[in-house]
């Protein structure tokens, strides 16, 4: 019943929002790919480009970060979920695409419950609910993105691995770990962390050499199969190229990387300024003090004082209104408890694996563009593992003590805050973009925000979209539209932007479209010769 209840709750959140938009533009690029593949009845992930003949380098392709492979235009970096989503589009369009991510949340919760029982918990239910509905996994289960499925599969691999060396289990662990890495590359550091700690901890006694070989065989078999599939459909291995890019970047941009480390661990607001990060640090220290007290019968006067005062920084953040909390720890109070709770044996090994995973991910994750996210999206697996540890630790004490009740309350409110924000953002963006895309299919739409084209992935192909990232880019995009014989051009800019100039066209309409965090000014131009629509 708990698993069904989680699914029902997430479906309700999706209904309160709008399934034509998500928490960010990356999901839109995947939806655009699925849409093209489904409507074309093909397994080829080529999203095409209507202006390719005029812009062969794709500088103005509407889907940001689209790569060109020969005469094909590729937006996705992982194939399995896209291929599985195509039949879902046939069933119900964008709404049906959420089926796989939403089912990932109860799967993650079920795996978390199994891990909790292995760690000594009397019941799997607290961990099941905390991870399945009360963690960032639930937030990302409402996105057409691989984050939630990859985390659920990885948690299942951990659960299987912790339950011991049984027939066929090593192969299952390897296959699950391989699937998680194929879906999300940041799962690879977790595989490395668990491999290292298994060799140096008490876990090594559970795994005989033949079993280790079976784990490796299952893992490598999945990676090899995915590589073959990518070469068949892409013409080259995409996941390997992405991994190489991550490793190349890992040794550079240290200033930006350190800022992103702080943002994705302690950030409470979508900003990475010094004051923003100091407030996040204060709130996180306060949560740590509350969790420390909740996990121990007695604590020092200093800890009691910090636990009384500093959580106000996080509560003050909630008072600012709905929006992203980009840091893992402020958005996941249970994970803070998992960090500070007493631990020994399997609990200590699991915490070390989670912390090592965090370190490896933060050292290699992409830098930049991490402000608009919820709870450090590359840290979902270690966050879920720390959440299990926190839940187990609190359940082992008298959770009805004030600090236990406070921690539970903050966790519930924060999780609900994230789901409410997801519903609000998706509804706002979907409504705004639906207004923008109204018009004839022959009209050209030129957007100046880098990510707007992907935000509108649900409507990809229904209008002639182009991207112009600056004034020069806008002029070039307009020239492309004119060269293509477009009769009507719409320029979509920020709400306070000056009127653009489009030579040979006359301004016939201007409207402002509201969207959360700002809005769009939409300027419509028709040809001066009168051939365009009135």
Secondary structure, 3 states (H helix, E strand, C coil): CHHHHHHHHHHHHHHHCCCCCCCCHHHHHHHHHHHHHHHHCCCCCECCCCCCCCCCCCCCCCCCCCEEECCEEECCCCCHHHHHHHHHHHHHHHHHCHHHHHHHHHHHHHHHHHHHHHCCCCCCHHHHHHHHCCCHHHHHCCCCCCHHHHHHHHHHHHHHHHCCCCCCHHHHHHHHHHHHHHHCCCHHHHHHHHHHHHHHCHHHHHCCHHHHHHHHHHHHHHHHHHHHHHHHHCCCCHHHHHHHHHHHHHCCCHHHHHHHHHHHHHCCCCCCCHHHHHHHHHHHHHHHHHHHHHCCCCCCHHHHHHHHHCHHHHHHHHCCCCCCCCCHHHHCHHHHHHHHCCCCCHHHHHHHHHHHHHHHHHHHCCCCCCCCCCCCHHHHHHHHHHHHHHHHHHHCCCCCCHHHHHHHHHHHHHHHHHHHHHHHHHHHHHHHHHHHCCCCCCCEEEECCCCHHHHCHHHCCCCEEEECCCHHHHHHHHHHHHHCCCCEEEEEEECCCCCCCCCCEEEEEEEEEEECCEEEEEEEEEECCCCCCC
